[in-house]
């Protein structure tokens, strides 16, 4: 089992910045992925950014150049630096963890990000 706890959400004006953090605990395998997904009201959850334990990253096109994912493997922590936020970034952001080759994902409780125009 893996437990994930997010922090860092909040209310910010368009053009502002926020930094999300997520700490994983429990049975953490060395080869894994951690990432951020988001879900806006009445929309499906979408992948925002992921990062492997080896450092490989992916981003959804809409956040490229604005968001940066990073992680501290020693602390089992993943971060999402969000700059130049837009109202369409408003959503609940979820941290996820999964092992290489596994379809089982663990999720945090989510943190609300609201961007006002």
C-alpha positions, -999 to 999 in steps of 0.1 A, spaced: 0 0 0 11 35 -7 -3 67 8 0 101 -9 -5 135 7 -7 166 -14 -3 202 -3 1 236 -19 -31 243 -36 -50 276 -32 -65 306 -49 -44 327 -72 -49 353 -99 -43 346 -135 -6 349 -142 4 339 -107 22 308 -95 17 279 -71 38 250 -61 23 217 -53 40 190 -32 32 153 -27 48 130 -2 45 92 -7 48 67 21 44 30 26 58 4 3 77 25 -23 95 6 -50 126 21 -65 115 20 -101 83 40 -102 64 69 -117 49 98 -98 28 124 -114 0 150 -113 -34 147 -127 -63 171 -125 -101 171 -127 -122 201 -134 -160 201 -127 -179 179 -152 -147 169 -169 -127 137 -169 -94 134 -150 -65 143 -172 -28 137 -169 -8 169 -163 27 158 -158 46 126 -149 81 118 -139 99 85 -136 123 77 -108 150 79 -135 140 115 -144 120 110 -176 92 136 -178 59 140 -198 36 170 -199 2 176 -214 5 201 -242 -16 227 -225 10 232 -196 43 229 -215 65 259 -209 44 269 -178 45 239 -154 76 220 -142 76 186 -125 104 176 -102 110 150 -75 133 141 -46 136 104 -46 153 103 -12 122 120 2 96 102 -20 83 136 -29 71 150 -62 66 187 -69 47 207 -95 58 242 -101 30 261 -119 37 294 -134 16 318 -155 -16 301 -143 -47 305 -164 -84 302 -153 -86 270 -173 -60 254 -149 -87 255 -122 -92 219 -110 -86 195 -82 -50 183 -86 -43 147 -77 -9 131 -71 -4 96 -84 21 68 -79 26 36 -97 53 10 -102 70 3 -135 49 -22 -154 19 -19 -131 -16 -7 -140 -24 0 -103 -22 36 -94 -24 51 -60 -39 85 -55 -38 113 -30 -69 131 -17 -65 160 -41 -58 197 -36 -79 225 -51 -63 250 -74 -85 280 -84 -73 306 -108 -93 338 -110 -94 360 -141 
